[in-house]
């Protein structure tokens, strides 16, 4: 009989968005964004009190910022 009360660490049964933090935690003075996770100071400070939908929006925004940054730094796109 398997124990389902403790899911494996890599599963997320409640579909909760994980914090985008990657442990770099350095804020760019010009953009006011963390260079590690690409969140704004407001997003970082508000993470604990955000609704699930707000957290999902932040995660999506971070992914878009990362894609935009790759496009800008990719010489093939210039």
N, C-alpha and C positions, 0 to 999 in steps of 0.2 A: 504494500500500500504506500503510495507517495504522499508526501506532506506538501500541500498546496498553500499552507498558511504563510510560508516564507518563500516568495518567488525568487528566482535567480536574480542576482544584482543587475544583470543587463536587460531585464524585462521591466516594463512599465505598465502594470495592469490598469492603472487609472488614466493612462495617456496624458500624464502630467508633463508639461514642457520642462526640460532640464535647463538649468541656468547656462547661458552661453559662455560663462567664464572659463577661460583656459589657463588661468593662473599667472598671466603676464602682468596685468593690473598697472599699466602705465598710461597716463592720459596725455594725448597730444595737445599741446597748448593752443594750436591754431584751430583744430576741429572740435576740441573739447570732447573727444571720443577716446575710449580705451583702445590702444593699438592692438591688444590681444583679442578681445571679444567683439570690438566694434560697436559697443553700446555707448550711448551718451551718458553724461553724469546723471541726468534725470532718470534715465532708464535703470542705471545701476542702483541709484538710491531708492527707487520706488519698487524694485523687483519683489521684495517680500510682501508688499501690500497690493500688488497688481492682481487683477482677476485672471483666470485662466486664459480668457480671450486676449487680454492685454499682453500677457506673457507670450502667447503664440504670435501676436503681432510683432513684438520685439524680436523674437527669434527669426521671424520672416524678414524683418528689416535688416538684421545683422547678416543674414545670408545674402540679401540683395547688395548690401554695402560691400561684402567680400567679393561678390561677382563683379561689381562696378570697379573695385580697386584692381582686380586682375585685368580687366579690360583696359584700364588706363595704363597699367604698367606693362602690358603685353605689346612689344614693338610690332607685332604682326597686325595689330588693329590700328596702327597710326598711319 
